[in-house]
């Protein structure tokens, strides 16, 4: 993926993130995630029905990488069966960790394929993945 396109996708998802803002509705689980090394402090909520990720939303303060990664991950995961969502998250983690992964499965998430060149940013890119993984595992608190 071209570096200019990567920057554009990250910037678009930072400036106008998808599903930013929480809702107060039944059926959502909630989890908070924060970083020791950055300003990142985000709340995520998720609704799963019939083993399908129906909705994910987030809110809080975060850097451009965490905010854009949250936005892109949410777009990628809504509508997916839980097992497929977990597979996407695993491949995303593998990409960030410079391990073998399925590039085709990740789509826009491939904008972070070189994030390992900035090791201090890896945590920022993985923060939303960790929160969403907790929600998929049922570890979030019911609202």
Residue frames as qw, qx, qy, qz and C-alpha x, y, z in Angstrom:
[[0.000, 0.890, 0.456, 0.000, 0.00, 0.00, 0.00],
 [0.375, 0.600, -0.011, 0.706, 1.31, 3.45, -0.96],
 [0.376, -0.209, -0.497, 0.754, 2.59, 5.57, 1.97],
 [0.160, -0.081, -0.042, -0.983, 0.47, 8.58, 0.98],
 [0.602, -0.302, -0.538, -0.507, -2.66, 6.42, 0.89],
 [0.583, -0.274, -0.673, 0.362, -1.77, 4.98, 4.30],
 [0.163, -0.100, -0.315, 0.929, -1.43, 8.48, 5.77],
 [0.357, -0.166, -0.277, -0.877, -4.72, 9.55, 4.19],
 [0.648, -0.332, -0.650, -0.220, -6.62, 6.55, 5.60],
 [0.493, -0.267, -0.584, 0.587, -5.14, 7.05, 9.08],
 [0.029, -0.032, -0.127, 0.991, -5.85, 10.79, 9.03],
 [0.459, -0.256, -0.444, -0.726, -9.43, 10.32, 7.78],
 [0.678, -0.374, -0.632, -0.040, -10.17, 7.78, 10.50],
 [0.403, -0.202, -0.463, 0.763, -8.56, 10.01, 13.14],
 [0.082, -0.010, -0.004, -0.997, -10.38, 13.20, 12.14],
 [0.663, -0.034, -0.100, -0.742, -13.76, 11.55, 11.50],
 [0.055, -0.195, 0.972, -0.122, -13.73, 8.20, 13.34],
 [0.556, -0.187, -0.643, -0.492, -16.41, 5.61, 12.63],
 [0.687, -0.489, -0.523, -0.123, -18.80, 4.91, 15.52],
 [0.314, 0.106, -0.497, 0.802, -17.17, 7.28, 17.99],
 [0.421, -0.272, 0.154, -0.851, -19.56, 8.02, 20.82],
 [0.016, -0.069, -0.971, 0.230, -21.18, 5.61, 23.25],
 [0.509, -0.327, -0.381, -0.699, -24.88, 4.79, 23.47],
 [0.305, -0.147, 0.732, -0.591, -26.96, 3.87, 26.50],
 [0.762, 0.064, -0.320, -0.559, -28.88, 0.83, 25.27],
 [0.842, -0.254, 0.427, -0.209, -29.58, -2.68, 26.53],
 [0.957, 0.253, 0.128, 0.059, -27.42, -5.55, 25.37],
 [0.457, 0.757, -0.356, 0.303, -24.01, -3.86, 25.27],
 [0.817, -0.403, -0.128, 0.392, -20.91, -4.91, 27.19],
 [0.119, 0.962, -0.152, 0.191, -18.33, -2.28, 28.09],
 [0.838, -0.231, -0.050, 0.491, -14.59, -2.26, 28.69],
 [0.002, 0.981, -0.170, -0.090, -12.00, 0.47, 29.26],
 [0.871, 0.081, 0.046, 0.483, -8.46, 0.38, 27.95],
 [0.041, -0.988, 0.141, 0.053, -5.60, 2.77, 28.51],
 [0.782, 0.407, -0.240, 0.406, -1.91, 3.11, 27.81],
 [0.639, -0.633, -0.074, 0.429, 0.95, 3.70, 30.22],
 [0.526, -0.185, 0.297, 0.776, 3.03, 5.35, 27.50],
 [0.052, 0.298, 0.465, 0.832, 0.50, 7.55, 25.69],
 [0.315, -0.041, 0.238, -0.918, -2.64, 9.64, 26.32],
 [0.483, -0.108, -0.724, -0.480, -4.84, 6.76, 25.20],
 [0.200, 0.108, 0.786, -0.575, -7.84, 6.13, 27.45],
 [0.429, 0.008, -0.511, -0.745, -10.77, 4.62, 25.57],
 [0.559, 0.094, 0.678, -0.469, -14.08, 2.99, 26.44],
 [0.271, 0.095, -0.778, -0.559, -15.47, 0.39, 24.05],
 [0.632, 0.110, 0.539, -0.546, -18.97, -1.06, 23.96],
 [0.192, 0.169, -0.849, -0.461, -20.10, -4.03, 21.90],
 [0.733, 0.107, 0.339, -0.580, -23.36, -5.75, 21.12],
 [0.087, 0.202, -0.930, -0.294, -23.39, -9.35, 19.93],
 [0.728, 0.143, 0.307, -0.596, -26.59, -11.06, 18.78],
 [0.944, 0.262, 0.155, -0.128, -26.84, -14.61, 17.46],
 [0.789, -0.228, 0.317, 0.474, -23.04, -14.87, 17.43],
 [0.471, 0.617, 0.249, 0.579, -22.75, -11.83, 15.12],
 [0.313, -0.301, -0.192, 0.880, -20.99, -8.59, 16.04],
 [0.147, 0.794, 0.574, 0.134, -23.94, -6.20, 15.69],
 [0.059, 0.946, 0.006, 0.317, -22.30, -3.02, 16.93],
 [0.685, -0.258, -0.209, 0.649, -19.09, -1.65, 18.40],
 [0.056, 0.930, 0.080, 0.354, -18.60, 1.93, 19.54],
 [0.675, -0.169, -0.293, 0.656, -15.83, 3.78, 21.34],
 [0.035, -0.936, -0.076, -0.343, -15.12, 7.08, 23.01],
 [0.695, -0.605, -0.007, 0.388, -12.38, 8.79, 24.97],
 [0.091, 0.923, -0.323, -0.189, -9.08, 10.49, 24.39],
 [0.866, -0.079, 0.396, 0.295, -6.42, 8.88, 22.25],
 [0.184, -0.527, 0.484, 0.674, -3.60, 9.56, 19.81],
 [0.539, 0.465, -0.332, -0.619, -4.05, 9.40, 16.04],
 [0.288, 0.237, -0.916, -0.148, -2.90, 5.77, 15.83],
 [0.111, 0.173, 0.896, -0.393, -5.24, 4.43, 18.55],
 [0.444, 0.459, 0.279, -0.717, -8.20, 6.47, 17.31],
 [0.517, 0.452, -0.474, -0.551, -7.75, 5.51, 13.67],
 [0.192, 0.150, -0.970, -0.019, -7.08, 1.85, 14.52],
 [0.289, 0.262, 0.739, -0.548, -10.26, 1.80, 16.62],
 [0.517, 0.498, 0.011, -0.696, -12.27, 3.25, 13.75],
 [0.462, 0.408, -0.685, -0.389, -10.87, 0.89, 11.11],
 [0.031, 0.054, -0.980, 0.188, -11.18, -2.21, 13.34],
 [0.404, 0.332, 0.579, -0.625, -14.80, -1.37, 14.15],
 [0.566, 0.487, -0.235, -0.622, -15.68, -0.94, 10.47],
 [0.354, 0.344, -0.848, -0.192, -14.01, -4.26, 9.69],
 [0.019, 0.015, -0.951, 0.309, -15.67, -6.24, 12.50],
 [0.503, 0.233, 0.375, -0.743, -19.31, -5.11, 12.52],
 [0.784, 0.324, -0.149, -0.507, -21.49, -7.74, 10.87],
 [0.457, 0.399, -0.795, 0.002, -18.95, -10.52, 11.25],
 [0.873, -0.347, -0.333, -0.082, -19.50, -13.79, 13.13],
 [0.529, -0.803, 0.273, -0.025, -17.55, -13.84, 16.40],
 [0.860, -0.149, 0.352, 0.336, -15.10, -16.51, 15.14],
 [0.586, 0.600, 0.204, 0.506, -14.31, -14.46, 12.02],
 [0.125, -0.950, 0.080, -0.273, -13.86, -11.32, 14.12],
 [0.717, -0.604, 0.321, 0.133, -11.39, -13.20, 16.34],
 [0.815, 0.189, 0.327, 0.440, -9.51, -14.39, 13.24],
 [0.312, 0.838, 0.079, 0.441, -9.23, -10.80, 11.97],
 [0.397, -0.884, 0.202, -0.142, -7.92, -9.65, 15.36],
 [0.844, -0.310, 0.342, 0.275, -5.34, -12.46, 15.44],
 [0.690, 0.444, 0.259, 0.510, -4.10, -11.59, 11.95],
 [0.032, 0.936, -0.005, 0.350, -3.96, -7.91, 12.90],
 [0.620, -0.730, 0.285, 0.036, -1.89, -8.74, 15.99],
 [0.854, -0.013, 0.343, 0.391, 0.41, -10.93, 13.92],
 [0.482, 0.728, 0.143, 0.466, 0.92, -8.11, 11.40],
 [0.213, -0.931, 0.158, -0.253, 1.79, -5.62, 14.15],
 [0.712, -0.565, 0.412, 0.060, 4.11, -8.21, 15.74],
 [0.274, 0.662, -0.622, -0.315, 5.83, -8.92, 12.41],
 [0.472, -0.068, 0.878, -0.042, 4.56, -12.48, 12.27],
 [0.011, 0.129, 0.816, 0.564, 2.87, -14.32, 9.42],
 [0.331, 0.443, 0.502, -0.665, -0.63, -12.98, 8.65],
 [0.385, 0.492, 0.711, 0.322, -3.28, -12.93, 5.92],
 [0.104, -0.183, 0.103, 0.972, -3.00, -9.52, 4.26],
 [0.219, -0.288, -0.637, -0.681, -6.23, -10.06, 2.28],
 [0.389, -0.556, -0.726, 0.108, -8.21, -10.59, 5.47],
 [0.344, -0.470, -0.337, 0.740, -7.21, -7.20, 6.93],
 [0.239, 0.826, 0.420, 0.292, -8.19, -4.74, 4.19],
 [0.057, 0.898, -0.063, 0.432, -7.65, -1.13, 5.39],
 [0.721, -0.677, 0.134, 0.061, -5.95, -2.42, 8.55],
 [0.846, 0.175, 0.085, 0.497, -2.89, -3.00, 6.36],
 [0.143, 0.901, -0.075, 0.402, -2.12, 0.73, 6.81],
 [0.526, -0.762, 0.347, -0.151, -0.34, -0.34, 10.01],
 [0.972, 0.163, -0.091, 0.144, 1.90, -2.93, 8.33],
 [0.573, 0.460, -0.310, 0.604, 5.01, -0.83, 9.00],
 [0.442, -0.820, 0.019, -0.363, 4.11, 0.30, 12.52],
 [0.903, -0.335, -0.047, 0.264, 6.77, -2.03, 13.93],
 [0.566, 0.438, -0.083, 0.693, 9.36, 0.44, 12.61],
 [0.156, -0.552, 0.244, -0.782, 8.14, 2.69, 15.44],
 [0.436, -0.140, -0.865, 0.206, 8.06, 0.27, 18.39],
 [0.030, 0.166, 0.529, -0.831, 6.55, 2.85, 20.75],
 [0.491, 0.125, -0.150, -0.849, 3.50, 3.07, 18.43],
 [0.372, -0.033, -0.908, -0.193, 2.81, -0.68, 18.40],
 [0.053, -0.302, -0.788, 0.534, 0.99, -0.42, 21.73],
 [0.305, 0.347, 0.091, -0.882, -1.16, 2.41, 20.35],
 [0.479, 0.185, -0.610, -0.604, -2.14, 0.28, 17.35],
 [0.388, -0.083, -0.918, 0.025, -2.89, -2.76, 19.53],
 [0.148, 0.029, 0.566, -0.811, -4.88, -1.00, 22.25],
 [0.647, 0.109, -0.009, -0.755, -8.27, -1.20, 20.50],
 [0.651, 0.156, -0.716, -0.197, -7.59, -4.81, 19.51],
 [0.213, 0.047, -0.842, 0.493, -7.04, -5.76, 23.15],
 [0.365, 0.100, 0.396, -0.836, -10.28, -4.06, 24.24],
 [0.705, 0.185, -0.291, -0.619, -12.36, -5.62, 21.46],
 [0.520, 0.159, -0.838, 0.040, -10.85, -9.04, 22.18],
 [0.044, 0.015, 0.755, -0.654, -11.93, -8.71, 25.83],
 [0.555, 0.185, 0.155, -0.796, -15.46, -7.87, 24.72],
 [0.689, 0.224, -0.565, -0.394, -15.55, -10.82, 22.32],
 [0.409, 0.096, -0.867, 0.267, -14.43, -13.04, 25.16],
 [0.521, -0.638, -0.504, -0.261, -17.26, -11.79, 27.34],
 [0.561, -0.209, -0.438, 0.671, -14.94, -10.06, 29.78],
 [0.025, -0.374, -0.045, -0.926, -16.61, -6.66, 29.48],
 [0.087, 0.245, 0.700, -0.665, -19.04, -5.42, 32.12],
 [0.040, 0.612, 0.725, 0.315, -22.72, -5.41, 31.27],
 [0.002, -0.217, 0.060, -0.974, -24.12, -1.92, 31.26]]
